[in-house]
Amino acid sequence: MKRALTHGAGLHIAVLQHEPETGLGRFAGLLDEAGANRELLATGGATPLPAAVQFDGVIALGGSLSAKEPALLETRRWIRAAVLGGTPFLGICLGSQLLASALGGLVRRRSRPVAGVHDIFLTAAGKEDPLFGGLSGSFPALGWHEDIFELPRGATPLAGSIADEHEAFRFGANAYGLQFHPEVTSDDVVRWVSEPGYAGFLERAGADFHTVRSALEGATPRLNALAEHLLERWLHLVTSNAPMRAGRALVAA
């Protein structure tokens, strides 16, 4: 029986969206169930992002762009300021690469893209981490990326895979980067492959759309549980951090 999320009521979460094809997926319904308010912020445009201090936490979504794109320079600067200012952060795929890059980690292109469901393995630190603790030592998740990152100085590696050494990391107490996608559903992939850029990505990965979609559908129960676990734990961190952020905001005012 599915349990309701117990943290998140009244939180104000910024969602950084880099292109319209990518969305919150599973996380959308979970945020609604938790009672968290979300504000979708488009990156890469002429309009500056609102100050991070206005939000209790930030979720940065994935996308087909590179973290090193000039159009995302201000986004990287915004993320750095937000994280160093203590705002809880959860970056997914491109969001994790932006986090790594913003904090000084190197982002580079893989020799071949990763596309498909594969196993993620927790490190010793991952098994004890507030976000990942309570999960089994390994779990399936969707990989869908062409760029990888090296950890910024001071980051804690939390998970890896056969494909990539770094699948998740934590910086400080509240900032997380996930190379894999816990939020993506098979319907999301259907939408993605209608875009020429994503279709080309699958071809470069040597992957078949129907195989990827079938694997996603088959892993749905475990992926649903994974998304719920990670988001619940992250919202708990955000909730715990909110009073401290409110105090800092009052001092600043």
Phi and psi restraints in degrees (value plus and minus 20) as a CYANA .aco file:
   2 LYS   PHI     -91.2   -51.2
   2 LYS   PSI     113.2   153.2
   3 ARG   PHI    -115.6   -75.6
   3 ARG   PSI     131.6   171.6
   4 ALA   PHI    -100.6   -60.6
   4 ALA   PSI     126.8   166.8
   5 LEU   PHI     -89.3   -49.3
   5 LEU   PSI     118.4   158.4
   6 THR   PHI    -124.9   -84.9
   6 THR   PSI     -24.8    15.2
   7 HIS   PHI    -143.5  -103.5
   7 HIS   PSI     131.8   171.8
   8 GLY   PHI     103.0   143.0
   8 GLY   PSI     -33.6     6.4
   9 ALA   PHI     -78.5   -38.5
   9 ALA   PSI     104.9   144.9
  10 GLY   PHI      62.0   102.0
  10 GLY   PSI     -23.7    16.3
  11 LEU   PHI     -89.4   -49.4
  11 LEU   PSI     130.2   170.2
  12 HIS   PHI    -132.6   -92.6
  12 HIS   PSI      86.5   126.5
  13 ILE   PHI    -128.1   -88.1
  13 ILE   PSI     107.3   147.3
  14 ALA   PHI    -105.3   -65.3
  14 ALA   PSI     114.8   154.8
  15 VAL   PHI    -137.2   -97.2
  15 VAL   PSI      90.6   130.6
  16 LEU   PHI    -103.4   -63.4
  16 LEU   PSI      96.6   136.6
  17 GLN   PHI    -135.0   -95.0
  17 GLN   PSI     104.4   144.4
  18 HIS   PHI    -114.8   -74.8
  18 HIS   PSI     -39.5     0.5
  19 GLU   PHI    -179.7  -139.7
  19 GLU   PSI     130.6   170.6
  20 PRO   PHI     -85.8   -45.8
  20 PRO   PSI     -39.9     0.1
  21 GLU   PHI     -91.3   -51.3
  21 GLU   PSI     -41.8    -1.8
  22 THR   PHI    -121.8   -81.8
  22 THR   PSI     116.6   156.6
  23 GLY   PHI    -158.1  -118.1
  23 GLY   PSI    -187.9  -147.9
  24 LEU   PHI     -99.4   -59.4
  24 LEU   PSI     -37.0     3.0
  25 GLY   PHI      34.9    74.9
  25 GLY   PSI    -148.5  -108.5
  26 ARG   PHI     -77.9   -37.9
  26 ARG   PSI     -51.9   -11.9
  27 PHE   PHI     -84.9   -44.9
  27 PHE   PSI     -46.3    -6.3
  28 ALA   PHI     -80.7   -40.7
  28 ALA   PSI     -73.1   -33.1
  29 GLY   PHI     -84.8   -44.8
  29 GLY   PSI     -56.0   -16.0
  30 LEU   PHI     -87.8   -47.8
  30 LEU   PSI     -59.3   -19.3
  31 LEU   PHI     -83.9   -43.9
  31 LEU   PSI     -59.8   -19.8
  32 ASP   PHI     -82.6   -42.6
  32 ASP   PSI     -65.6   -25.6
  33 GLU   PHI     -81.8   -41.8
  33 GLU   PSI     -55.0   -15.0
  34 ALA   PHI     -95.9   -55.9
  34 ALA   PSI     -33.7     6.3
  35 GLY   PHI      61.6   101.6
  35 GLY   PSI      -2.4    37.6
  36 ALA   PHI    -106.0   -66.0
  36 ALA   PSI     116.7   156.7
  37 ASN   PHI    -107.3   -67.3
  37 ASN   PSI     121.8   161.8
  38 ARG   PHI    -149.4  -109.4
  38 ARG   PSI     126.9   166.9
  39 GLU   PHI    -145.2  -105.2
  39 GLU   PSI      97.9   137.9
  40 LEU   PHI    -100.8   -60.8
  40 LEU   PSI     104.1   144.1
  41 LEU   PHI    -139.6   -99.6
  41 LEU   PSI      97.6   137.6
  42 ALA   PHI     -99.6   -59.6
  42 ALA   PSI     109.1   149.1
  43 THR   PHI    -115.6   -75.6
  43 THR   PSI     146.7   186.7
  44 GLY   PHI      60.6   100.6
  44 GLY   PSI     -17.3    22.7
  45 GLY   PHI    -117.3   -77.3
  45 GLY   PSI    -195.7  -155.7
  46 ALA   PHI     -98.4   -58.4
  46 ALA   PSI     -41.6    -1.6
  47 THR   PHI    -102.2   -62.2
  47 THR   PSI     103.6   143.6
  48 PRO   PHI     -83.5   -43.5
  48 PRO   PSI     128.2   168.2
  49 LEU   PHI     -91.1   -51.1
  49 LEU   PSI     124.5   164.5
  50 PRO   PHI     -84.6   -44.6
  50 PRO   PSI     137.2   177.2
  51 ALA   PHI     -78.0   -38.0
  51 ALA   PSI     116.8   156.8
  52 ALA   PHI     -82.5   -42.5
  52 ALA   PSI     -45.5    -5.5
  53 VAL   PHI     -83.8   -43.8
  53 VAL   PSI     -36.0     4.0
  54 GLN   PHI     -95.0   -55.0
  54 GLN   PSI     -31.8     8.2
  55 PHE   PHI    -137.2   -97.2
  55 PHE   PSI     131.0   171.0
  56 ASP   PHI    -100.0   -60.0
  56 ASP   PSI     -46.6    -6.6
  57 GLY   PHI    -184.2  -144.2
  57 GLY   PSI     146.8   186.8
  58 VAL   PHI    -152.1  -112.1
  58 VAL   PSI     112.5   152.5
  59 ILE   PHI    -134.1   -94.1
  59 ILE   PSI     103.2   143.2
  60 ALA   PHI    -127.1   -87.1
  60 ALA   PSI     101.2   141.2
  61 LEU   PHI    -101.8   -61.8
  61 LEU   PSI     156.7   196.7
  62 GLY   PHI    -105.5   -65.5
  62 GLY   PSI    -192.6  -152.6
  63 GLY   PHI     149.1   189.1
  63 GLY   PSI     151.5   191.5
  64 SER   PHI    -108.2   -68.2
  64 SER   PSI     -26.8    13.2
  65 LEU   PHI     -95.6   -55.6
  65 LEU   PSI     144.5   184.5
  66 SER   PHI    -110.0   -70.0
  66 SER   PSI     125.8   165.8
  67 ALA   PHI     -82.2   -42.2
  67 ALA   PSI     -40.2    -0.2
  68 LYS   PHI    -110.2   -70.2
  68 LYS   PSI     -18.0    22.0
  69 GLU   PHI     -76.8   -36.8
  69 GLU   PSI     114.3   154.3
  70 PRO   PHI     -75.9   -35.9
  70 PRO   PSI     -52.0   -12.0
  71 ALA   PHI     -84.6   -44.6
  71 ALA   PSI     -38.8     1.2
  72 LEU   PHI    -123.9   -83.9
  72 LEU   PSI      -9.9    30.1
  73 LEU   PHI     -79.0   -39.0
  73 LEU   PSI     -68.2   -28.2
  74 GLU   PHI     -86.5   -46.5
  74 GLU   PSI     -51.7   -11.7
  75 THR   PHI     -85.0   -45.0
  75 THR   PSI     -62.7   -22.7
  76 ARG   PHI     -81.7   -41.7
  76 ARG   PSI     -62.3   -22.3
  77 ARG   PHI     -84.3   -44.3
  77 ARG   PSI     -60.1   -20.1
  78 TRP   PHI     -83.6   -43.6
  78 TRP   PSI     -64.0   -24.0
  79 ILE   PHI     -83.3   -43.3
  79 ILE   PSI     -63.7   -23.7
  80 ARG   PHI     -79.2   -39.2
  80 ARG   PSI     -68.0   -28.0
  81 ALA   PHI     -83.3   -43.3
  81 ALA   PSI     -60.7   -20.7
  82 ALA   PHI     -83.3   -43.3
  82 ALA   PSI     -68.5   -28.5
  83 VAL   PHI     -87.5   -47.5
  83 VAL   PSI     -65.7   -25.7
  84 LEU   PHI     -88.2   -48.2
  84 LEU   PSI     -41.3    -1.3
  85 GLY   PHI    -104.8   -64.8
  85 GLY   PSI     -22.4    17.6
  86 GLY   PHI      77.4   117.4
  86 GLY   PSI     -14.0    26.0
  87 THR   PHI     -94.0   -54.0
  87 THR   PSI     104.9   144.9
  88 PRO   PHI     -79.5   -39.5
  88 PRO   PSI     118.4   158.4
  89 PHE   PHI    -157.6  -117.6
  89 PHE   PSI     118.5   158.5
  90 LEU   PHI    -153.0  -113.0
  90 LEU   PSI      88.3   128.3
  91 GLY   PHI    -125.5   -85.5
  91 GLY   PSI     113.1   153.1
  92 ILE   PHI    -136.0   -96.0
  92 ILE   PSI     104.8   144.8
  93 CYS   PHI      34.4    74.4
  93 CYS   PSI    -127.4   -87.4
  94 LEU   PHI     -75.3   -35.3
  94 LEU   PSI     -56.4   -16.4
  95 GLY   PHI     -80.5   -40.5
  95 GLY   PSI     -56.7   -16.7
  96 SER   PHI     -92.6   -52.6
  96 SER   PSI     -57.0   -17.0
  97 GLN   PHI     -87.1   -47.1
  97 GLN   PSI     -58.1   -18.1
  98 LEU   PHI     -84.5   -44.5
  98 LEU   PSI     -60.6   -20.6
  99 LEU   PHI     -82.3   -42.3
  99 LEU   PSI     -68.6   -28.6
 100 ALA   PHI     -79.6   -39.6
 100 ALA   PSI     -67.4   -27.4
 101 SER   PHI     -83.3   -43.3
 101 SER   PSI     -61.8   -21.8
 102 ALA   PHI     -82.8   -42.8
 102 ALA   PSI     -46.8    -6.8
 103 LEU   PHI    -120.5   -80.5
 103 LEU   PSI     -10.8    29.2
 104 GLY   PHI      82.5   122.5
 104 GLY   PSI     -17.8    22.2
 105 GLY   PHI     -99.8   -59.8
 105 GLY   PSI     129.8   169.8
 106 LEU   PHI    -103.5   -63.5
 106 LEU   PSI     112.4   152.4
 107 VAL   PHI    -132.0   -92.0
 107 VAL   PSI     110.6   150.6
 108 ARG   PHI    -162.1  -122.1
 108 ARG   PSI     145.8   185.8
 109 ARG   PHI    -104.0   -64.0
 109 ARG   PSI     117.1   157.1
 110 ARG   PHI     -93.8   -53.8
 110 ARG   PSI     140.8   180.8
 111 SER   PHI     -88.7   -48.7
 111 SER   PSI     -46.5    -6.5
 112 ARG   PHI    -171.0  -131.0
 112 ARG   PSI     115.7   155.7
 113 PRO   PHI     -82.5   -42.5
 113 PRO   PSI     138.3   178.3
 114 VAL   PHI    -126.5   -86.5
 114 VAL   PSI     107.5   147.5
 115 ALA   PHI    -166.4  -126.4
 115 ALA   PSI      88.8   128.8
 116 GLY   PHI     126.9   166.9
 116 GLY   PSI     150.8   190.8
 117 VAL   PHI    -103.0   -63.0
 117 VAL   PSI     108.3   148.3
 118 HIS   PHI    -165.4  -125.4
 118 HIS   PSI     149.4   189.4
 119 ASP   PHI    -104.2   -64.2
 119 ASP   PSI     118.4   158.4
 120 ILE   PHI    -127.5   -87.5
 120 ILE   PSI     116.7   156.7
 121 PHE   PHI    -138.2   -98.2
 121 PHE   PSI     106.2   146.2
 122 LEU   PHI     -96.5   -56.5
 122 LEU   PSI     123.5   163.5
 123 THR   PHI     -98.7   -58.7
 123 THR   PSI     155.3   195.3
 124 ALA   PHI     -80.2   -40.2
 124 ALA   PSI     -60.3   -20.3
 125 ALA   PHI     -87.1   -47.1
 125 ALA   PSI     -55.4   -15.4
 126 GLY   PHI     -83.5   -43.5
 126 GLY   PSI     -58.2   -18.2
 127 LYS   PHI     -86.1   -46.1
 127 LYS   PSI     -42.8    -2.8
 128 GLU   PHI    -123.7   -83.7
 128 GLU   PSI     -19.0    21.0
 129 ASP   PHI     -93.9   -53.9
 129 ASP   PSI     125.6   165.6
 130 PRO   PHI     -79.0   -39.0
 130 PRO   PSI     -50.4   -10.4
 131 LEU   PHI    -104.2   -64.2
 131 LEU   PSI     -65.6   -25.6
 132 PHE   PHI    -114.5   -74.5
 132 PHE   PSI     -36.1     3.9
 133 GLY   PHI     -76.8   -36.8
 133 GLY   PSI     119.5   159.5
 134 GLY   PHI      78.1   118.1
 134 GLY   PSI     -33.9     6.1
 135 LEU   PHI    -104.5   -64.5
 135 LEU   PSI     140.8   180.8
 136 SER   PHI     -89.2   -49.2
 136 SER   PSI     147.5   187.5
 137 GLY   PHI     -82.3   -42.3
 137 GLY   PSI     -42.1    -2.1
 138 SER   PHI    -163.2  -123.2
 138 SER   PSI     134.6   174.6
 139 PHE   PHI    -178.0  -138.0
 139 PHE   PSI     134.5   174.5
 140 PRO   PHI    -102.7   -62.7
 140 PRO   PSI     128.3   168.3
 141 ALA   PHI    -176.5  -136.5
 141 ALA   PSI     142.5   182.5
 142 LEU   PHI    -104.8   -64.8
 142 LEU   PSI     106.8   146.8
 143 GLY   PHI    -121.0   -81.0
 143 GLY   PSI     113.2   153.2
 144 TRP   PHI    -175.0  -135.0
 144 TRP   PSI      56.3    96.3
 145 HIS   PHI    -174.0  -134.0
 145 HIS   PSI     137.4   177.4
 146 GLU   PHI    -139.6   -99.6
 146 GLU   PSI     -37.5     2.5
 147 ASP   PHI    -129.2   -89.2
 147 ASP   PSI     131.1   171.1
 148 ILE   PHI    -151.0  -111.0
 148 ILE   PSI     147.4   187.4
 149 PHE   PHI    -150.8  -110.8
 149 PHE   PSI     135.2   175.2
 150 GLU   PHI    -117.2   -77.2
 150 GLU   PSI     128.9   168.9
 151 LEU   PHI     -89.0   -49.0
 151 LEU   PSI     117.4   157.4
 152 PRO   PHI     -87.7   -47.7
 152 PRO   PSI     135.8   175.8
 153 ARG   PHI     -79.0   -39.0
 153 ARG   PSI     112.5   152.5
 154 GLY   PHI      71.5   111.5
 154 GLY   PSI     -25.8    14.2
 155 ALA   PHI     -99.3   -59.3
 155 ALA   PSI     133.0   173.0
 156 THR   PHI    -127.3   -87.3
 156 THR   PSI      98.8   138.8
 157 PRO   PHI     -91.8   -51.8
 157 PRO   PSI     111.2   151.2
 158 LEU   PHI    -133.6   -93.6
 158 LEU   PSI     -45.8    -5.8
 159 ALA   PHI    -180.0  -140.0
 159 ALA   PSI     135.0   175.0
 160 GLY   PHI    -166.6  -126.6
 160 GLY   PSI    -198.0  -158.0
 161 SER   PHI    -168.3  -128.3
 161 SER   PSI     154.1   194.1
 162 ILE   PHI     -83.4   -43.4
 162 ILE   PSI     -54.4   -14.4
 163 ALA   PHI     -93.2   -53.2
 163 ALA   PSI     -61.4   -21.4
 164 ASP   PHI    -159.9  -119.9
 164 ASP   PSI     118.1   158.1
 165 GLU   PHI     -83.5   -43.5
 165 GLU   PSI     -58.9   -18.9
 166 HIS   PHI    -134.4   -94.4
 166 HIS   PSI      92.0   132.0
 167 GLU   PHI    -130.7   -90.7
 167 GLU   PSI     -37.0     3.0
 168 ALA   PHI    -180.7  -140.7
 168 ALA   PSI     125.6   165.6
 169 PHE   PHI    -170.3  -130.3
 169 PHE   PSI     141.3   181.3
 170 ARG   PHI    -141.7  -101.7
 170 ARG   PSI     120.2   160.2
 171 PHE   PHI    -140.6  -100.6
 171 PHE   PSI     101.9   141.9
 172 GLY   PHI      47.6    87.6
 172 GLY   PSI    -168.2  -128.2
 173 ALA   PHI    -115.2   -75.2
 173 ALA   PSI     -45.4    -5.4
 174 ASN   PHI    -147.7  -107.7
 174 ASN   PSI     -18.7    21.3
 175 ALA   PHI    -127.9   -87.9
 175 ALA   PSI     105.5   145.5
 176 TYR   PHI    -146.3  -106.3
 176 TYR   PSI     122.5   162.5
 177 GLY   PHI    -142.4  -102.4
 177 GLY   PSI     107.4   147.4
 178 LEU   PHI    -138.0   -98.0
 178 LEU   PSI      96.9   136.9
 179 GLN   PHI     -91.8   -51.8
 179 GLN   PSI     -52.0   -12.0
 180 PHE   PHI    -104.1   -64.1
 180 PHE   PSI     150.5   190.5
 181 HIS   PHI    -131.6   -91.6
 181 HIS   PSI      82.6   122.6
 182 PRO   PHI    -101.6   -61.6
 182 PRO   PSI     -34.6     5.4
 183 GLU   PHI    -114.6   -74.6
 183 GLU   PSI     -39.3     0.7
 184 VAL   PHI     -97.6   -57.6
 184 VAL   PSI     114.9   154.9
 185 THR   PHI    -127.5   -87.5
 185 THR   PSI     150.9   190.9
 186 SER   PHI     -83.9   -43.9
 186 SER   PSI     -52.0   -12.0
 187 ASP   PHI     -84.9   -44.9
 187 ASP   PSI     -55.5   -15.5
 188 ASP   PHI     -82.0   -42.0
 188 ASP   PSI     -63.4   -23.4
 189 VAL   PHI     -85.3   -45.3
 189 VAL   PSI     -57.2   -17.2
 190 VAL   PHI     -77.9   -37.9
 190 VAL   PSI     -62.6   -22.6
 191 ARG   PHI     -87.6   -47.6
 191 ARG   PSI     -60.1   -20.1
 192 TRP   PHI     -82.1   -42.1
 192 TRP   PSI     -65.9   -25.9
 193 VAL   PHI     -92.6   -52.6
 193 VAL   PSI     -25.6    14.4
 194 SER   PHI     -97.3   -57.3
 194 SER   PSI     -30.6     9.4
 195 GLU   PHI    -114.7   -74.7
 195 GLU   PSI     112.0   152.0
 196 PRO   PHI     -74.7   -34.7
 196 PRO   PSI     -58.5   -18.5
 197 GLY   PHI     -82.6   -42.6
 197 GLY   PSI     -60.1   -20.1
 198 TYR   PHI     -93.8   -53.8
 198 TYR   PSI     -55.3   -15.3
 199 ALA   PHI     -82.5   -42.5
 199 ALA   PSI     -61.1   -21.1
 200 GLY   PHI     -84.9   -44.9
 200 GLY   PSI     -55.3   -15.3
 201 PHE   PHI     -80.3   -40.3
 201 PHE   PSI     -67.1   -27.1
 202 LEU   PHI     -80.4   -40.4
 202 LEU   PSI     -59.6   -19.6
 203 GLU   PHI     -84.3   -44.3
 203 GLU   PSI     -63.5   -23.5
 204 ARG   PHI     -85.4   -45.4
 204 ARG   PSI     -51.0   -11.0
 205 ALA   PHI     -98.3   -58.3
 205 ALA   PSI     -32.1     7.9
 206 GLY   PHI      48.5    88.5
 206 GLY   PSI       9.4    49.4
 207 ALA   PHI    -129.8   -89.8
 207 ALA   PSI     134.6   174.6
 208 ASP   PHI    -127.8   -87.8
 208 ASP   PSI     111.0   151.0
 209 PHE   PHI     -76.1   -36.1
 209 PHE   PSI     -66.2   -26.2
 210 HIS   PHI     -85.6   -45.6
 210 HIS   PSI     -55.6   -15.6
 211 THR   PHI     -86.7   -46.7
 211 THR   PSI     -64.2   -24.2
 212 VAL   PHI     -83.0   -43.0
 212 VAL   PSI     -64.9   -24.9
 213 ARG   PHI     -84.8   -44.8
 213 ARG   PSI     -61.4   -21.4
 214 SER   PHI     -83.9   -43.9
 214 SER   PSI     -61.1   -21.1
 215 ALA   PHI     -85.0   -45.0
 215 ALA   PSI     -59.4   -19.4
 216 LEU   PHI     -82.3   -42.3
 216 LEU   PSI     -65.7   -25.7
 217 GLU   PHI     -83.7   -43.7
 217 GLU   PSI     -60.1   -20.1
 218 GLY   PHI     -86.9   -46.9
 218 GLY   PSI     -50.3   -10.3
 219 ALA   PHI    -113.9   -73.9
 219 ALA   PSI     -13.5    26.5
 220 THR   PHI     -72.4   -32.4
 220 THR   PSI     -67.7   -27.7
 221 PRO   PHI     -77.7   -37.7
 221 PRO   PSI     -64.3   -24.3
 222 ARG   PHI     -91.0   -51.0
 222 ARG   PSI     -55.6   -15.6
 223 LEU   PHI     -89.4   -49.4
 223 LEU   PSI     -57.2   -17.2
 224 ASN   PHI     -81.3   -41.3
 224 ASN   PSI     -64.8   -24.8
 225 ALA   PHI     -85.8   -45.8
 225 ALA   PSI     -58.5   -18.5
 226 LEU   PHI     -83.3   -43.3
 226 LEU   PSI     -68.6   -28.6
 227 ALA   PHI     -79.9   -39.9
 227 ALA   PSI     -63.2   -23.2
 228 GLU   PHI     -84.1   -44.1
 228 GLU   PSI     -63.6   -23.6
 229 HIS   PHI     -81.8   -41.8
 229 HIS   PSI     -71.0   -31.0
 230 LEU   PHI     -85.9   -45.9
 230 LEU   PSI     -63.2   -23.2
 231 LEU   PHI     -90.7   -50.7
 231 LEU   PSI     -58.9   -18.9
 232 GLU   PHI     -80.2   -40.2
 232 GLU   PSI     -66.2   -26.2
 233 ARG   PHI     -85.4   -45.4
 233 ARG   PSI     -60.2   -20.2
 234 TRP   PHI     -87.8   -47.8
 234 TRP   PSI     -61.8   -21.8
 235 LEU   PHI     -83.0   -43.0
 235 LEU   PSI     -52.6   -12.6
 236 HIS   PHI     -83.0   -43.0
 236 HIS   PSI     -62.6   -22.6
 237 LEU   PHI     -81.8   -41.8
 237 LEU   PSI     -62.5   -22.5
 238 VAL   PHI     -83.1   -43.1
 238 VAL   PSI     -65.4   -25.4
 239 THR   PHI     -80.5   -40.5
 239 THR   PSI     -62.5   -22.5
 240 SER   PHI     -85.9   -45.9
 240 SER   PSI     -51.2   -11.2
 241 ASN   PHI    -103.0   -63.0
 241 ASN   PSI     -40.7    -0.7
 242 ALA   PHI     -78.4   -38.4
 242 ALA   PSI     -65.2   -25.2
 243 PRO   PHI     -81.3   -41.3
 243 PRO   PSI     -57.4   -17.4
 244 MET   PHI     -86.3   -46.3
 244 MET   PSI     -59.8   -19.8
 245 ARG   PHI     -86.6   -46.6
 245 ARG   PSI     -58.7   -18.7
 246 ALA   PHI     -82.7   -42.7
 246 ALA   PSI     -59.5   -19.5
 247 GLY   PHI     -84.9   -44.9
 247 GLY   PSI     -61.6   -21.6
 248 ARG   PHI     -85.9   -45.9
 248 ARG   PSI     -56.3   -16.3
 249 ALA   PHI     -85.6   -45.6
 249 ALA   PSI     -58.8   -18.8
 250 LEU   PHI     -85.8   -45.8
 250 LEU   PSI     -58.9   -18.9
 251 VAL   PHI     -84.9   -44.9
 251 VAL   PSI     -62.0   -22.0
 252 ALA   PHI     -84.5   -44.5
 252 ALA   PSI     -54.7   -14.7
